[in-house]
Amino acid sequence: MQSGENNLSYELITNSPTRIRNKKINDISFMQEMETNSMETRQLHSSQKEAMKKITEFSGESNELSIDDWLFDLTNLFSLMKLKDETKILETMGKLTGPALRWFQENLKPFTNWNDAEKAFQD
């Protein structure tokens, strides 16, 4: 390291099994960019949570929204949020209750992508 350079440490949270990795960097502007990106990610994540709250839970009972209408609302929201298939499936599971949740848990392994899960719901 040249004299006058700052050696900064930060923690990078990842989806890896270890979740946190320590990094050392020499560039203050890079640190500022990381802080800005982190703030934007938190805001987006927060707005996604708020949007998901608007989707009603689904149990499969006859007095509810039809599965087609419920999936339509869910799929439109997922398109706006640009989520990965794994996240779509997990978010869907979080909105299921009762018989629909039991069915989903029993059929979870065959779902490798959102299209397969959506088709299975409609069958």
C-alpha positions in Angstrom: 0.0 0.0 0.0 1.3 3.4 -0.9 1.6 6.0 1.9 -1.5 8.2 2.2 -3.9 5.5 1.0 -6.7 4.5 3.4 -7.3 0.8 3.9 -10.9 0.4 4.8 -12.8 -2.7 5.8 -16.4 -3.5 5.3 -18.7 -6.5 5.5 -20.4 -7.7 2.4 -23.6 -9.7 3.0 -24.1 -12.4 0.4 -26.4 -15.3 -0.2 -23.5 -17.7 0.4 -23.6 -20.1 3.3 -21.3 -17.9 5.3 -23.5 -14.9 4.6 -20.8 -12.3 5.6 -17.4 -11.9 4.0 -14.9 -9.4 5.1 -13.3 -7.3 2.4 -10.5 -4.7 2.4 -10.4 -1.9 0.0 -8.3 1.2 -0.7 -10.8 3.4 -2.5 -13.1 5.7 -0.5 -15.3 6.4 -3.5 -15.9 2.7 -3.9 -17.1 2.6 -0.2 -19.4 5.5 -0.8 -20.9 3.7 -3.9 -21.4 0.6 -1.9 -23.2 2.5 0.8 -25.5 4.1 -1.8 -26.2 0.8 -3.5 -27.0 -0.8 -0.2 -29.4 2.0 0.7 -31.2 1.6 -2.7 -31.4 -2.1 -2.2 -33.0 -1.7 1.2 -35.5 0.7 -0.2 -36.4 -1.6 -3.1 -36.6 -4.5 -0.7 -38.9 -2.5 1.6 -41.2 -1.4 -1.3 -41.3 -5.1 -2.4 -42.5 -6.1 1.0 -45.2 -3.4 1.0 -46.4 -4.6 -2.4 -46.5 -8.2 -1.3 -48.7 -7.2 1.7 -51.4 -6.1 -0.9 -51.7 -9.7 -2.2 -54.2 -11.6 -0.1 -53.6 -15.0 1.4 -55.0 -17.9 -0.5 -56.3 -21.1 1.1 -58.3 -22.6 -1.8 -61.6 -22.1 0.0 -64.6 -21.5 -2.2 -65.4 -18.1 -0.7 -62.1 -16.6 -1.9 -60.8 -15.1 -5.1 -60.4 -17.7 -7.8 -57.0 -19.3 -8.3 -56.8 -17.8 -11.8 -57.5 -14.2 -10.4 -55.1 -14.7 -7.5 -52.3 -16.0 -9.7 -52.9 -13.1 -12.2 -52.4 -10.6 -9.4 -49.4 -12.4 -8.1 -47.8 -12.8 -11.5 -48.3 -9.2 -12.4 -46.6 -8.1 -9.2 -43.7 -10.5 -9.7 -43.2 -9.1 -13.2 -43.0 -5.6 -11.8 -40.6 -6.7 -9.1 -38.3 -8.7 -11.5 -37.9 -11.5 -9.0 -36.0 -14.8 -9.6 -38.1 -17.9 -9.9 -36.9 -19.2 -6.5 -38.0 -16.0 -4.8 -41.4 -16.1 -6.6 -42.0 -19.6 -5.3 -41.0 -18.7 -1.8 -43.1 -15.6 -1.8 -46.1 -17.6 -3.1 -45.6 -20.1 -0.3 -45.7 -17.2 2.2 -49.2 -16.2 0.9 -50.7 -19.7 1.1 -52.7 -21.1 4.1 -54.7 -24.2 4.9 -55.3 -26.7 2.1 -53.5 -24.7 -0.5 -50.3 -24.5 1.6 -50.4 -28.2 2.3 -50.8 -29.0 -1.4 -47.9 -26.6 -2.2 -45.6 -28.2 0.4 -46.4 -31.7 -0.9 -45.6 -30.6 -4.5 -42.7 -28.2 -3.9 -39.9 -30.4 -5.2 -41.3 -30.7 -8.8 -41.3 -26.9 -9.1 -38.0 -25.9 -10.6 -39.3 -22.6 -12.0 -42.2 -20.2 -11.7 -44.0 -21.3 -14.9 -44.2 -25.0 -13.6 -45.5 -23.9 -10.3 -48.1 -21.6 -11.9 -49.3 -24.3 -14.3 -49.6 -26.8 -11.4 -51.8 -24.4 -9.4 -54.2 -24.0 -12.3 -54.6 -27.8 -12.9 
